[in-house]
Amino acid sequence: MKQFIMATFFVATTAIAFGQQKERKSPHVTAEGKDIKVVYGQPSKKGREIFGKLEPFGKVWRTGADEATEITFDKDVTFGGKAVKKGTYTLFSIPDTKTWTVILNAKLGQWGAYDYDKVKDQNVVEVKVPREALKTPVEKLTFTLPGNAVVFEWDDTKVSVPVK
């Protein structure tokens, strides 16, 4: 009986260990506004150069940490001037020095942007928006939803996508 209990315990703990998600390294935050919600991992600057170095220019970024950022619209909207049906999407971006590409993708449950090339055919919209340089760096990636935009700031960068 003791061997049976030990074997059962081993199988159960092994199953739990392998069934867990990857370890999160950043706190997870939810920004909520009227009819929009953004759930994202919130990385910190920690003295690092972020855009152009940690997050290279011209390469797709999960726009957060850990799991890819998800954005939910409670009703149909225009996102950067393009029609988007109500629902939940993965939010990616491609940083650049002057103009960012912000992407909504239909594939949910992604970890980072590691498999983006496999799912980019599920992009719903891609919008180009100007990058605004901030004079004072922002320590933690922060999303705000002022009612007419999805705004995110981190390090020396602010990006705003108009939403109607």
C-alpha distance (Angstrom), angle and dihedral (degrees) to the residues before:
residue distance angle dihedral
M1 . . .
K2 3.82 . .
Q3 3.82 90.6 .
F4 3.82 90.7 50.0
I5 3.81 91.4 51.8
M6 3.82 91.8 47.4
A7 3.82 91.8 48.2
T8 3.82 91.5 48.3
F9 3.82 90.7 49.3
F10 3.83 91.1 49.9
V11 3.80 93.1 49.9
A12 3.81 92.4 46.3
T13 3.81 95.5 48.6
T14 3.81 92.0 45.0
A15 3.81 90.9 51.2
I16 3.80 91.2 49.3
A17 3.81 92.7 48.0
F18 3.81 93.9 50.0
G19 3.80 93.3 41.7
Q20 3.80 95.6 56.9
Q21 3.79 122.2 102.2
K22 3.77 121.9 -109.6
E23 3.78 113.1 -75.9
R24 3.80 114.5 -88.2
K25 3.78 116.1 -130.8
S26 3.81 98.7 -174.3
P27 3.80 134.2 48.9
H28 3.80 115.0 -98.7
V29 3.78 117.7 -126.7
T30 3.80 136.1 -172.8
A31 3.79 121.6 -148.2
E32 3.79 113.4 -164.6
G33 3.77 130.5 -170.0
K34 3.77 136.7 156.5
D35 3.82 105.3 -45.9
I36 3.86 93.5 -18.9
K37 3.79 132.8 90.8
V38 3.83 128.1 -180.0
V39 3.82 121.9 -165.8
Y40 3.79 114.8 -168.7
G41 3.77 146.4 154.0
Q42 3.81 108.1 -108.9
P43 3.81 111.6 -139.5
S44 3.81 121.8 -169.0
K45 3.79 128.5 -132.9
K46 3.83 94.5 -131.9
G47 3.80 92.1 -175.3
R48 3.80 93.4 -56.1
E49 3.80 127.7 133.0
I50 3.82 100.8 -116.8
F51 3.81 113.9 -176.1
G52 3.77 116.1 50.8
K53 3.81 91.6 14.9
L54 3.84 117.1 38.2
E55 3.82 89.6 22.2
P56 3.82 105.3 31.0
F57 3.77 121.9 -138.5
G58 3.80 113.3 -107.0
K59 3.81 94.9 22.9
V60 3.81 125.3 106.8
W61 3.82 114.6 -104.9
R62 3.81 128.7 -165.9
T63 3.82 88.6 -129.5
G64 3.78 92.1 -125.4
A65 3.78 139.2 22.8
D66 3.80 134.6 -68.1
E67 3.82 110.5 -7.0
A68 3.78 114.2 31.2
T69 3.81 113.5 -91.7
E70 3.80 115.6 -97.3
I71 3.79 126.7 -152.7
T72 3.80 124.8 -165.3
F73 3.79 126.2 -160.8
D74 3.82 115.6 -162.7
K75 3.80 90.6 -157.5
D76 3.80 139.4 16.7
V77 3.83 111.6 -70.4
T78 3.74 143.3 172.7
F79 3.80 109.4 -115.2
G80 3.77 112.3 -163.6
G81 3.81 87.7 -17.0
K82 3.82 94.7 -52.1
A83 3.81 124.9 111.2
V84 3.82 116.3 -109.3
K85 3.81 125.4 -178.7
K86 3.78 119.2 -129.4
G87 3.81 112.2 -89.1
T88 3.80 143.4 82.9
Y89 3.79 123.4 -59.5
T90 3.78 138.7 176.2
L91 3.81 111.5 -111.3
F92 3.79 119.1 -142.6
S93 3.78 131.3 167.2
I94 3.77 138.9 -165.4
P95 3.82 110.4 -142.7
D96 3.79 122.3 -142.7
T97 3.79 134.4 166.5
K98 3.83 94.7 -105.4
T99 3.83 110.5 7.8
W100 3.79 129.8 32.7
T101 3.78 127.5 -157.3
V102 3.81 111.7 -139.7
I103 3.80 115.5 -162.8
L104 3.80 134.1 -164.1
N105 3.80 112.8 -158.3
A106 3.82 127.1 -170.4
K107 3.84 95.9 -142.4
L108 3.82 109.3 97.4
G109 3.81 129.8 -166.7
Q110 3.79 97.6 45.4
W111 3.78 123.4 154.7
G112 3.77 108.1 -136.8
A113 3.80 117.7 -46.5
Y114 3.79 95.4 -64.6
D115 3.82 94.2 117.1
Y116 3.80 96.7 34.6
D117 3.81 93.4 116.6
K118 3.82 88.9 57.8
V119 3.83 93.0 52.8
K120 3.81 104.1 32.1
D121 3.80 88.8 103.9
Q122 3.84 84.6 70.2
N123 3.81 93.2 61.7
V124 3.80 109.9 133.9
V125 3.81 96.7 -169.3
E126 3.78 139.7 -5.9
V127 3.80 117.6 -161.4
K128 3.77 130.5 -177.0
V129 3.78 116.7 -140.5
P130 3.79 132.9 172.7
R131 3.78 120.7 -99.6
E132 3.79 114.1 -128.0
A133 3.81 116.0 -149.6
L134 3.80 113.3 -134.1
K135 3.81 120.4 -144.4
T136 3.80 92.3 -151.2
P137 3.82 116.2 46.7
V138 3.81 118.5 -123.0
E139 3.83 111.1 -131.9
K140 3.82 98.8 -154.8
L141 3.79 127.9 36.8
T142 3.79 104.1 -103.9
F143 3.81 130.3 -170.7
T144 3.80 120.6 -160.8
L145 3.80 128.8 -176.8
P146 3.81 107.6 -155.8
G147 3.82 93.3 176.8
N148 3.78 100.2 -97.3
A149 3.80 101.0 49.2
V150 3.77 149.1 25.6
V151 3.80 105.4 -121.3
F152 3.78 128.5 -173.8
E153 3.78 129.1 -179.4
W154 3.77 132.2 -173.2
D155 3.77 134.1 155.2
D156 3.82 107.0 -24.1
T157 3.82 96.1 -22.0
K158 3.79 137.3 93.5
V159 3.81 122.3 -176.3
S160 3.79 123.6 -173.6
V161 3.81 125.9 -172.9
P162 3.82 114.9 -167.4
V163 3.83 114.2 -125.3
K164 3.81 126.3 -170.0
